[in-house]
Every structure is written in structure tokens, then in C-alpha cells.
């Protein structure tokens, strides 16, 4: 899995739905750890409330 795949999963599975009463913008963070190379990959996306409908 990649960090991009993690972000897609967050959006597709609507993990943010429990925050429907939250009035601010959100940051979605996808993190991946590669066991072979011992490196981390991180993607951060800012989402505005109106884009979550």
C-alpha cells in the first residue's frame, strides 16, 4: 500500500463521516512504511468542509 492509496481509502470509505458536526476544515494523512527499505512515505491533503458532501 502507498500513502496515496491510504488517502484514497480514507475518502472512499468515508472515515471522516463521524466528523459531520465539525465545522472546520480537515487534514487527511496517508502514511506508508516500507519494511525492506525502512523508509516512511507521507501524504497530507487539506479538505474543505464543502468538498466532503
PDBQT receptor file of N, H, CA, C and O in Angstrom, charges set to zero:
ATOM      1  N   UNK A   1       0.848  -1.171   0.000  1.00  0.00    +0.000 N 
ATOM      2  CA  UNK A   1       0.000   0.000   0.000  1.00  0.00    +0.000 C 
ATOM      3  C   UNK A   1       0.897   1.238   0.000  1.00  0.00    +0.000 C 
ATOM      4  O   UNK A   1       1.958   1.241   0.624  1.00  0.00    +0.000 OA
ATOM      5  N   UNK A   2       0.476   2.266  -0.686  1.00  0.00    +0.000 N 
ATOM      6  H   UNK A   2      -0.387   2.264  -1.192  1.00  0.00    +0.000 HD
ATOM      7  CA  UNK A   2       1.210   3.522  -0.710  1.00  0.00    +0.000 C 
ATOM      8  C   UNK A   2       0.459   4.567   0.104  1.00  0.00    +0.000 C 
ATOM      9  O   UNK A   2      -0.693   4.355   0.484  1.00  0.00    +0.000 OA
ATOM     10  N   UNK A   3       1.101   5.677   0.368  1.00  0.00    +0.000 N 
ATOM     11  H   UNK A   3       2.037   5.849   0.059  1.00  0.00    +0.000 HD
ATOM     12  CA  UNK A   3       0.445   6.767   1.089  1.00  0.00    +0.000 C 
ATOM     13  C   UNK A   3      -0.730   7.305   0.279  1.00  0.00    +0.000 C 
ATOM     14  O   UNK A   3      -1.751   7.695   0.845  1.00  0.00    +0.000 OA
ATOM     15  N   UNK A   4      -0.588   7.325  -1.035  1.00  0.00    +0.000 N 
ATOM     16  H   UNK A   4       0.242   7.007  -1.495  1.00  0.00    +0.000 HD
ATOM     17  CA  UNK A   4      -1.685   7.775  -1.905  1.00  0.00    +0.000 C 
ATOM     18  C   UNK A   4      -2.874   6.828  -1.805  1.00  0.00    +0.000 C 
ATOM     19  O   UNK A   4      -4.022   7.271  -1.766  1.00  0.00    +0.000 OA
ATOM     20  N   UNK A   5      -2.605   5.537  -1.763  1.00  0.00    +0.000 N 
ATOM     21  H   UNK A   5      -1.672   5.177  -1.795  1.00  0.00    +0.000 HD
ATOM     22  CA  UNK A   5      -3.665   4.541  -1.606  1.00  0.00    +0.000 C 
ATOM     23  C   UNK A   5      -4.375   4.721  -0.266  1.00  0.00    +0.000 C 
ATOM     24  O   UNK A   5      -5.596   4.584  -0.184  1.00  0.00    +0.000 OA
ATOM     25  N   UNK A   6      -3.621   5.025   0.770  1.00  0.00    +0.000 N 
ATOM     26  H   UNK A   6      -2.629   5.137   0.704  1.00  0.00    +0.000 HD
ATOM     27  CA  UNK A   6      -4.220   5.258   2.090  1.00  0.00    +0.000 C 
ATOM     28  C   UNK A   6      -5.167   6.455   2.053  1.00  0.00    +0.000 C 
ATOM     29  O   UNK A   6      -6.248   6.406   2.640  1.00  0.00    +0.000 OA
ATOM     30  N   UNK A   7      -4.774   7.523   1.372  1.00  0.00    +0.000 N 
ATOM     31  H   UNK A   7      -3.896   7.562   0.895  1.00  0.00    +0.000 HD
ATOM     32  CA  UNK A   7      -5.652   8.692   1.255  1.00  0.00    +0.000 C 
ATOM     33  C   UNK A   7      -6.920   8.353   0.475  1.00  0.00    +0.000 C 
ATOM     34  O   UNK A   7      -8.014   8.783   0.839  1.00  0.00    +0.000 OA
ATOM     35  N   UNK A   8      -6.769   7.593  -0.582  1.00  0.00    +0.000 N 
ATOM     36  H   UNK A   8      -5.880   7.243  -0.879  1.00  0.00    +0.000 HD
ATOM     37  CA  UNK A   8      -7.932   7.172  -1.367  1.00  0.00    +0.000 C 
ATOM     38  C   UNK A   8      -8.883   6.350  -0.507  1.00  0.00    +0.000 C 
ATOM     39  O   UNK A   8     -10.100   6.520  -0.590  1.00  0.00    +0.000 OA
ATOM     40  N   UNK A   9      -8.343   5.468   0.309  1.00  0.00    +0.000 N 
ATOM     41  H   UNK A   9      -7.355   5.330   0.377  1.00  0.00    +0.000 HD
ATOM     42  CA  UNK A   9      -9.160   4.641   1.194  1.00  0.00    +0.000 C 
ATOM     43  C   UNK A   9      -9.902   5.508   2.211  1.00  0.00    +0.000 C 
ATOM     44  O   UNK A   9     -11.077   5.263   2.485  1.00  0.00    +0.000 OA
ATOM     45  N   UNK A  10      -9.243   6.502   2.766  1.00  0.00    +0.000 N 
ATOM     46  H   UNK A  10      -8.289   6.701   2.543  1.00  0.00    +0.000 HD
ATOM     47  CA  UNK A  10      -9.889   7.413   3.722  1.00  0.00    +0.000 C 
ATOM     48  C   UNK A  10     -11.107   8.066   3.073  1.00  0.00    +0.000 C 
ATOM     49  O   UNK A  10     -12.172   8.154   3.684  1.00  0.00    +0.000 OA
ATOM     50  N   UNK A  11     -10.943   8.524   1.828  1.00  0.00    +0.000 N 
ATOM     51  H   UNK A  11     -10.078   8.452   1.331  1.00  0.00    +0.000 HD
ATOM     52  CA  UNK A  11     -12.032   9.199   1.130  1.00  0.00    +0.000 C 
ATOM     53  C   UNK A  11     -13.119   8.223   0.695  1.00  0.00    +0.000 C 
ATOM     54  O   UNK A  11     -14.302   8.505   0.886  1.00  0.00    +0.000 OA
ATOM     55  N   UNK A  12     -12.750   7.086   0.119  1.00  0.00    +0.000 N 
ATOM     56  H   UNK A  12     -11.789   6.857  -0.035  1.00  0.00    +0.000 HD
ATOM     57  CA  UNK A  12     -13.721   6.113  -0.382  1.00  0.00    +0.000 C 
ATOM     58  C   UNK A  12     -14.562   5.504   0.732  1.00  0.00    +0.000 C 
ATOM     59  O   UNK A  12     -15.763   5.292   0.565  1.00  0.00    +0.000 OA
ATOM     60  N   UNK A  13     -13.935   5.227   1.856  1.00  0.00    +0.000 N 
ATOM     61  H   UNK A  13     -12.959   5.400   1.991  1.00  0.00    +0.000 HD
ATOM     62  CA  UNK A  13     -14.646   4.593   2.980  1.00  0.00    +0.000 C 
ATOM     63  C   UNK A  13     -15.257   5.603   3.933  1.00  0.00    +0.000 C 
ATOM     64  O   UNK A  13     -15.874   5.237   4.933  1.00  0.00    +0.000 OA
ATOM     65  N   UNK A  14     -15.080   6.888   3.612  1.00  0.00    +0.000 N 
ATOM     66  H   UNK A  14     -14.580   7.186   2.799  1.00  0.00    +0.000 HD
ATOM     67  CA  UNK A  14     -15.677   7.998   4.359  1.00  0.00    +0.000 C 
ATOM     68  C   UNK A  14     -15.401   7.904   5.862  1.00  0.00    +0.000 C 
ATOM     69  O   UNK A  14     -16.306   8.035   6.687  1.00  0.00    +0.000 OA
ATOM     70  N   UNK A  15     -14.135   7.676   6.192  1.00  0.00    +0.000 N 
ATOM     71  H   UNK A  15     -13.401   7.570   5.522  1.00  0.00    +0.000 HD
ATOM     72  CA  UNK A  15     -13.737   7.612   7.591  1.00  0.00    +0.000 C 
ATOM     73  C   UNK A  15     -14.017   8.918   8.326  1.00  0.00    +0.000 C 
ATOM     74  O   UNK A  15     -14.061   8.936   9.556  1.00  0.00    +0.000 OA
ATOM     75  N   UNK A  16     -14.204   9.992   7.599  1.00  0.00    +0.000 N 
ATOM     76  H   UNK A  16     -14.169   9.978   6.600  1.00  0.00    +0.000 HD
ATOM     77  CA  UNK A  16     -14.448  11.301   8.174  1.00  0.00    +0.000 C 
ATOM     78  C   UNK A  16     -15.925  11.531   8.518  1.00  0.00    +0.000 C 
ATOM     79  O   UNK A  16     -16.257  12.576   9.077  1.00  0.00    +0.000 OA
ATOM     80  N   UNK A  17     -16.805  10.601   8.206  1.00  0.00    +0.000 N 
ATOM     81  H   UNK A  17     -16.535   9.752   7.752  1.00  0.00    +0.000 HD
ATOM     82  CA  UNK A  17     -18.244  10.786   8.395  1.00  0.00    +0.000 C 
ATOM     83  C   UNK A  17     -18.612  11.095   9.849  1.00  0.00    +0.000 C 
ATOM     84  O   UNK A  17     -19.578  11.815  10.102  1.00  0.00    +0.000 OA
ATOM     85  N   UNK A  18     -17.862  10.564  10.790  1.00  0.00    +0.000 N 
ATOM     86  H   UNK A  18     -17.077   9.979  10.584  1.00  0.00    +0.000 HD
ATOM     87  CA  UNK A  18     -18.167  10.812  12.204  1.00  0.00    +0.000 C 
ATOM     88  C   UNK A  18     -17.873  12.259  12.595  1.00  0.00    +0.000 C 
ATOM     89  O   UNK A  18     -18.230  12.687  13.692  1.00  0.00    +0.000 OA
ATOM     90  N   UNK A  19     -17.232  13.007  11.715  1.00  0.00    +0.000 N 
ATOM     91  H   UNK A  19     -16.941  12.659  10.824  1.00  0.00    +0.000 HD
ATOM     92  CA  UNK A  19     -16.912  14.409  11.985  1.00  0.00    +0.000 C 
ATOM     93  C   UNK A  19     -17.900  15.358  11.308  1.00  0.00    +0.000 C 
ATOM     94  O   UNK A  19     -17.578  16.525  11.088  1.00  0.00    +0.000 OA
ATOM     95  N   UNK A  20     -19.088  14.877  10.979  1.00  0.00    +0.000 N 
ATOM     96  H   UNK A  20     -19.349  13.928  11.159  1.00  0.00    +0.000 HD
ATOM     97  CA  UNK A  20     -20.046  15.686  10.233  1.00  0.00    +0.000 C 
ATOM     98  C   UNK A  20     -20.450  16.961  10.970  1.00  0.00    +0.000 C 
ATOM     99  O   UNK A  20     -20.830  17.943  10.332  1.00  0.00    +0.000 OA
ATOM    100  N   UNK A  21     -20.376  16.964  12.280  1.00  0.00    +0.000 N 
ATOM    101  H   UNK A  21     -20.068  16.166  12.799  1.00  0.00    +0.000 HD
ATOM    102  CA  UNK A  21     -20.732  18.169  13.048  1.00  0.00    +0.000 C 
ATOM    103  C   UNK A  21     -19.559  19.115  13.239  1.00  0.00    +0.000 C 
ATOM    104  O   UNK A  21     -19.735  20.234  13.721  1.00  0.00    +0.000 OA
ATOM    105  N   UNK A  22     -18.384  18.684  12.871  1.00  0.00    +0.000 N 
ATOM    106  H   UNK A  22     -18.242  17.775  12.479  1.00  0.00    +0.000 HD
ATOM    107  CA  UNK A  22     -17.194  19.517  12.989  1.00  0.00    +0.000 C 
ATOM    108  C   UNK A  22     -17.277  20.615  11.935  1.00  0.00    +0.000 C 
ATOM    109  O   UNK A  22     -17.580  20.334  10.775  1.00  0.00    +0.000 OA
ATOM    110  N   UNK A  23     -17.013  21.850  12.317  1.00  0.00    +0.000 N 
ATOM    111  H   UNK A  23     -16.766  22.078  13.259  1.00  0.00    +0.000 HD
ATOM    112  CA  UNK A  23     -17.221  22.968  11.392  1.00  0.00    +0.000 C 
ATOM    113  C   UNK A  23     -15.954  23.438  10.682  1.00  0.00    +0.000 C 
ATOM    114  O   UNK A  23     -16.036  24.281   9.790  1.00  0.00    +0.000 OA
ATOM    115  N   UNK A  24     -14.796  22.919  11.051  1.00  0.00    +0.000 N 
ATOM    116  H   UNK A  24     -14.730  22.234  11.776  1.00  0.00    +0.000 HD
ATOM    117  CA  UNK A  24     -13.555  23.361  10.427  1.00  0.00    +0.000 C 
ATOM    118  C   UNK A  24     -13.158  22.503   9.242  1.00  0.00    +0.000 C 
ATOM    119  O   UNK A  24     -13.841  21.539   8.895  1.00  0.00    +0.000 OA
ATOM    120  N   UNK A  25     -12.052  22.866   8.631  1.00  0.00    +0.000 N 
ATOM    121  H   UNK A  25     -11.497  23.649   8.912  1.00  0.00    +0.000 HD
ATOM    122  CA  UNK A  25     -11.501  22.070   7.544  1.00  0.00    +0.000 C 
ATOM    123  C   UNK A  25     -10.754  20.875   8.131  1.00  0.00    +0.000 C 
ATOM    124  O   UNK A  25     -10.454  20.847   9.325  1.00  0.00    +0.000 OA
ATOM    125  N   UNK A  26     -10.457  19.895   7.288  1.00  0.00    +0.000 N 
ATOM    126  H   UNK A  26     -10.700  19.918   6.319  1.00  0.00    +0.000 HD
ATOM    127  CA  UNK A  26      -9.807  18.668   7.746  1.00  0.00    +0.000 C 
ATOM    128  C   UNK A  26      -8.486  18.451   7.025  1.00  0.00    +0.000 C 
ATOM    129  O   UNK A  26      -8.299  18.903   5.895  1.00  0.00    +0.000 OA
ATOM    130  N   UNK A  27      -7.580  17.759   7.688  1.00  0.00    +0.000 N 
ATOM    131  H   UNK A  27      -7.732  17.393   8.606  1.00  0.00    +0.000 HD
ATOM    132  CA  UNK A  27      -6.361  17.269   7.070  1.00  0.00    +0.000 C 
ATOM    133  C   UNK A  27      -6.450  15.752   7.020  1.00  0.00    +0.000 C 
ATOM    134  O   UNK A  27      -6.671  15.105   8.043  1.00  0.00    +0.000 OA
ATOM    135  N   UNK A  28      -6.278  15.188   5.838  1.00  0.00    +0.000 N 
ATOM    136  H   UNK A  28      -6.099  15.713   5.007  1.00  0.00    +0.000 HD
ATOM    137  CA  UNK A  28      -6.228  13.742   5.686  1.00  0.00    +0.000 C 
ATOM    138  C   UNK A  28      -4.760  13.373   5.539  1.00  0.00    +0.000 C 
ATOM    139  O   UNK A  28      -4.037  13.994   4.761  1.00  0.00    +0.000 OA
ATOM    140  N   UNK A  29      -4.317  12.366   6.280  1.00  0.00    +0.000 N 
ATOM    141  H   UNK A  29      -4.905  11.861   6.913  1.00  0.00    +0.000 HD
ATOM    142  CA  UNK A  29      -2.910  11.973   6.273  1.00  0.00    +0.000 C 
ATOM    143  C   UNK A  29      -2.805  10.496   5.922  1.00  0.00    +0.000 C 
ATOM    144  O   UNK A  29      -3.386   9.644   6.594  1.00  0.00    +0.000 OA
ATOM    145  N   UNK A  30      -2.069  10.206   4.875  1.00  0.00    +0.000 N 
ATOM    146  H   UNK A  30      -1.598  10.898   4.329  1.00  0.00    +0.000 HD
ATOM    147  CA  UNK A  30      -1.786   8.832   4.474  1.00  0.00    +0.000 C 
ATOM    148  C   UNK A  30      -0.312   8.543   4.717  1.00  0.00    +0.000 C 
ATOM    149  O   UNK A  30       0.557   9.279   4.251  1.00  0.00    +0.000 OA
ATOM    150  N   UNK A  31      -0.034   7.463   5.454  1.00  0.00    +0.000 N 
ATOM    151  H   UNK A  31      -0.740   6.865   5.834  1.00  0.00    +0.000 HD
ATOM    152  CA  UNK A  31       1.349   7.116   5.792  1.00  0.00    +0.000 C 
ATOM    153  C   UNK A  31       1.615   5.681   5.369  1.00  0.00    +0.000 C 
ATOM    154  O   UNK A  31       0.776   4.798   5.550  1.00  0.00    +0.000 OA
ATOM    155  N   UNK A  32       2.787   5.465   4.807  1.00  0.00    +0.000 N 
ATOM    156  H   UNK A  32       3.468   6.182   4.661  1.00  0.00    +0.000 HD
ATOM    157  CA  UNK A  32       3.198   4.125   4.422  1.00  0.00    +0.000 C 
ATOM    158  C   UNK A  32       4.613   3.873   4.948  1.00  0.00    +0.000 C 
ATOM    159  O   UNK A  32       5.470   4.755   4.901  1.00  0.00    +0.000 OA
ATOM    160  N   UNK A  33       4.839   2.676   5.441  1.00  0.00    +0.000 N 
ATOM    161  H   UNK A  33       4.143   1.960   5.480  1.00  0.00    +0.000 HD
ATOM    162  CA  UNK A  33       6.165   2.268   5.911  1.00  0.00    +0.000 C 
ATOM    163  C   UNK A  33       6.624   1.080   5.085  1.00  0.00    +0.000 C 
ATOM    164  O   UNK A  33       5.933   0.064   5.008  1.00  0.00    +0.000 OA
ATOM    165  N   UNK A  34       7.774   1.208   4.477  1.00  0.00    +0.000 N 
ATOM    166  H   UNK A  34       8.335   2.033   4.539  1.00  0.00    +0.000 HD
ATOM    167  CA  UNK A  34       8.356   0.126   3.672  1.00  0.00    +0.000 C 
ATOM    168  C   UNK A  34       9.337  -0.652   4.549  1.00  0.00    +0.000 C 
ATOM    169  O   UNK A  34      10.387  -0.135   4.931  1.00  0.00    +0.000 OA
ATOM    170  N   UNK A  35       8.987  -1.891   4.861  1.00  0.00    +0.000 N 
ATOM    171  H   UNK A  35       8.134  -2.311   4.551  1.00  0.00    +0.000 HD
ATOM    172  CA  UNK A  35       9.823  -2.703   5.747  1.00  0.00    +0.000 C 
ATOM    173  C   UNK A  35      11.184  -3.033   5.143  1.00  0.00    +0.000 C 
ATOM    174  O   UNK A  35      12.168  -3.166   5.871  1.00  0.00    +0.000 OA
ATOM    175  N   UNK A  36      11.248  -3.166   3.838  1.00  0.00    +0.000 N 
ATOM    176  H   UNK A  36      10.448  -3.059   3.247  1.00  0.00    +0.000 HD
ATOM    177  CA  UNK A  36      12.526  -3.518   3.207  1.00  0.00    +0.000 C 
ATOM    178  C   UNK A  36      13.513  -2.358   3.240  1.00  0.00    +0.000 C 
ATOM    179  O   UNK A  36      14.673  -2.537   3.609  1.00  0.00    +0.000 OA
ATOM    180  N   UNK A  37      13.062  -1.188   2.860  1.00  0.00    +0.000 N 
ATOM    181  H   UNK A  37      12.119  -1.042   2.560  1.00  0.00    +0.000 HD
ATOM    182  CA  UNK A  37      13.972  -0.031   2.814  1.00  0.00    +0.000 C 
ATOM    183  C   UNK A  37      13.989   0.763   4.117  1.00  0.00    +0.000 C 
ATOM    184  O   UNK A  37      14.803   1.669   4.290  1.00  0.00    +0.000 OA
ATOM    185  N   UNK A  38      13.079   0.414   5.035  1.00  0.00    +0.000 N 
ATOM    186  H   UNK A  38      12.417  -0.323   4.894  1.00  0.00    +0.000 HD
ATOM    187  CA  UNK A  38      12.974   1.095   6.335  1.00  0.00    +0.000 C 
ATOM    188  C   UNK A  38      12.689   2.598   6.169  1.00  0.00    +0.000 C 
ATOM    189  O   UNK A  38      13.199   3.425   6.925  1.00  0.00    +0.000 OA
ATOM    190  N   UNK A  39      11.874   2.929   5.175  1.00  0.00    +0.000 N 
ATOM    191  H   UNK A  39      11.459   2.257   4.560  1.00  0.00    +0.000 HD
ATOM    192  CA  UNK A  39      11.530   4.332   4.943  1.00  0.00    +0.000 C 
ATOM    193  C   UNK A  39      10.028   4.556   5.114  1.00  0.00    +0.000 C 
ATOM    194  O   UNK A  39       9.221   3.637   4.970  1.00  0.00    +0.000 OA
ATOM    195  N   UNK A  40       9.685   5.788   5.422  1.00  0.00    +0.000 N 
ATOM    196  H   UNK A  40      10.341   6.534   5.539  1.00  0.00    +0.000 HD
ATOM    197  CA  UNK A  40       8.295   6.200   5.545  1.00  0.00    +0.000 C 
ATOM    198  C   UNK A  40       7.945   7.116   4.380  1.00  0.00    +0.000 C 
ATOM    199  O   UNK A  40       8.785   7.871   3.889  1.00  0.00    +0.000 OA
ATOM    200  N   UNK A  41       6.710   7.038   3.954  1.00  0.00    +0.000 N 
ATOM    201  H   UNK A  41       6.028   6.425   4.353  1.00  0.00    +0.000 HD
ATOM    202  CA  UNK A  41       6.176   7.937   2.944  1.00  0.00    +0.000 C 
ATOM    203  C   UNK A  41       4.918   8.553   3.548  1.00  0.00    +0.000 C 
ATOM    204  O   UNK A  41       4.106   7.846   4.145  1.00  0.00    +0.000 OA
ATOM    205  N   UNK A  42       4.757   9.846   3.397  1.00  0.00    +0.000 N 
ATOM    206  H   UNK A  42       5.417  10.420   2.912  1.00  0.00    +0.000 HD
ATOM    207  CA  UNK A  42       3.610  10.529   3.989  1.00  0.00    +0.000 C 
ATOM    208  C   UNK A  42       3.011  11.494   2.974  1.00  0.00    +0.000 C 
ATOM    209  O   UNK A  42       3.736  12.240   2.315  1.00  0.00    +0.000 OA
ATOM    210  N   UNK A  43       1.689  11.476   2.851  1.00  0.00    +0.000 N 
ATOM    211  H   UNK A  43       1.100  10.870   3.387  1.00  0.00    +0.000 HD
ATOM    212  CA  UNK A  43       0.964  12.423   2.007  1.00  0.00    +0.000 C 
ATOM    213  C   UNK A  43      -0.082  13.096   2.876  1.00  0.00    +0.000 C 
ATOM    214  O   UNK A  43      -0.801  12.432   3.623  1.00  0.00    +0.000 OA
ATOM    215  N   UNK A  44      -0.163  14.399   2.779  1.00  0.00    +0.000 N 
ATOM    216  H   UNK A  44       0.421  14.938   2.172  1.00  0.00    +0.000 HD
ATOM    217  CA  UNK A  44      -1.131  15.172   3.548  1.00  0.00    +0.000 C 
ATOM    218  C   UNK A  44      -1.953  15.995   2.571  1.00  0.00    +0.000 C 
ATOM    219  O   UNK A  44      -1.409  16.675   1.701  1.00  0.00    +0.000 OA
ATOM    220  N   UNK A  45      -3.277  15.926   2.725  1.00  0.00    +0.000 N 
ATOM    221  H   UNK A  45      -3.719  15.374   3.432  1.00  0.00    +0.000 HD
ATOM    222  CA  UNK A  45      -4.176  16.705   1.879  1.00  0.00    +0.000 C 
ATOM    223  C   UNK A  45      -5.132  17.480   2.770  1.00  0.00    +0.000 C 
ATOM    224  O   UNK A  45      -5.672  16.944   3.738  1.00  0.00    +0.000 OA
ATOM    225  N   UNK A  46      -5.333  18.741   2.433  1.00  0.00    +0.000 N 
ATOM    226  H   UNK A  46      -4.894  19.176   1.647  1.00  0.00    +0.000 HD
ATOM    227  CA  UNK A  46      -6.295  19.567   3.154  1.00  0.00    +0.000 C 
ATOM    228  C   UNK A  46      -7.630  19.498   2.424  1.00  0.00    +0.000 C 
ATOM    229  O   UNK A  46      -7.696  19.670   1.207  1.00  0.00    +0.000 OA
ATOM    230  N   UNK A  47      -8.692  19.244   3.184  1.00  0.00    +0.000 N 
ATOM    231  H   UNK A  47      -8.639  19.104   4.172  1.00  0.00    +0.000 HD
ATOM    232  CA  UNK A  47     -10.029  19.185   2.614  1.00  0.00    +0.000 C 
ATOM    233  C   UNK A  47     -10.904  20.224   3.279  1.00  0.00    +0.000 C 
ATOM    234  O   UNK A  47     -10.943  20.367   4.501  1.00  0.00    +0.000 OA
ATOM    235  N   UNK A  48     -11.598  20.936   2.425  1.00  0.00    +0.000 N 
ATOM    236  H   UNK A  48     -11.566  20.819   1.432  1.00  0.00    +0.000 HD
ATOM    237  CA  UNK A  48     -12.532  21.951   2.904  1.00  0.00    +0.000 C 
ATOM    238  C   UNK A  48     -13.881  21.294   3.119  1.00  0.00    +0.000 C 
ATOM    239  O   UNK A  48     -14.265  20.393   2.372  1.00  0.00    +0.000 OA
ATOM    240  N   UNK A  49     -14.588  21.731   4.116  1.00  0.00    +0.000 N 
ATOM    241  H   UNK A  49     -14.276  22.463   4.722  1.00  0.00    +0.000 HD
ATOM    242  CA  UNK A  49     -15.852  21.110   4.518  1.00  0.00    +0.000 C 
ATOM    243  C   UNK A  49     -16.803  20.900   3.330  1.00  0.00    +0.000 C 
ATOM    244  O   UNK A  49     -17.427  19.843   3.237  1.00  0.00    +0.000 OA
ATOM    245  N   UNK A  50     -16.927  21.864   2.435  1.00  0.00    +0.000 N 
ATOM    246  H   UNK A  50     -16.420  22.723   2.511  1.00  0.00    +0.000 HD
ATOM    247  CA  UNK A  50     -17.886  21.730   1.325  1.00  0.00    +0.000 C 
ATOM    248  C   UNK A  50     -17.503  20.615   0.354  1.00  0.00    +0.000 C 
ATOM    249  O   UNK A  50     -18.365  20.121  -0.374  1.00  0.00    +0.000 OA
ATOM    250  N   UNK A  51     -16.230  20.205   0.323  1.00  0.00    +0.000 N 
ATOM    251  H   UNK A  51     -15.530  20.606   0.914  1.00  0.00    +0.000 HD
ATOM    252  CA  UNK A  51     -15.806  19.139  -0.602  1.00  0.00    +0.000 C 
ATOM    253  C   UNK A  51     -16.118  17.746  -0.064  1.00  0.00    +0.000 C 
ATOM    254  O   UNK A  51     -15.879  16.759  -0.759  1.00  0.00    +0.000 OA
ATOM    255  N   UNK A  52     -16.641  17.640   1.147  1.00  0.00    +0.000 N 
ATOM    256  H   UNK A  52     -16.836  18.441   1.712  1.00  0.00    +0.000 HD
ATOM    257  CA  UNK A  52     -16.899  16.328   1.752  1.00  0.00    +0.000 C 
ATOM    258  C   UNK A  52     -18.334  15.849   1.554  1.00  0.00    +0.000 C 
ATOM    259  O   UNK A  52     -18.680  14.773   2.041  1.00  0.00    +0.000 OA
ATOM    260  N   UNK A  53     -19.161  16.588   0.875  1.00  0.00    +0.000 N 
ATOM    261  H   UNK A  53     -18.880  17.462   0.479  1.00  0.00    +0.000 HD
ATOM    262  CA  UNK A  53     -20.578  16.222   0.727  1.00  0.00    +0.000 C 
ATOM    263  C   UNK A  53     -20.773  15.079  -0.219  1.00  0.00    +0.000 C 
ATOM    264  O   UNK A  53     -21.905  14.654  -0.449  1.00  0.00    +0.000 OA
TER     265      UNK A  53
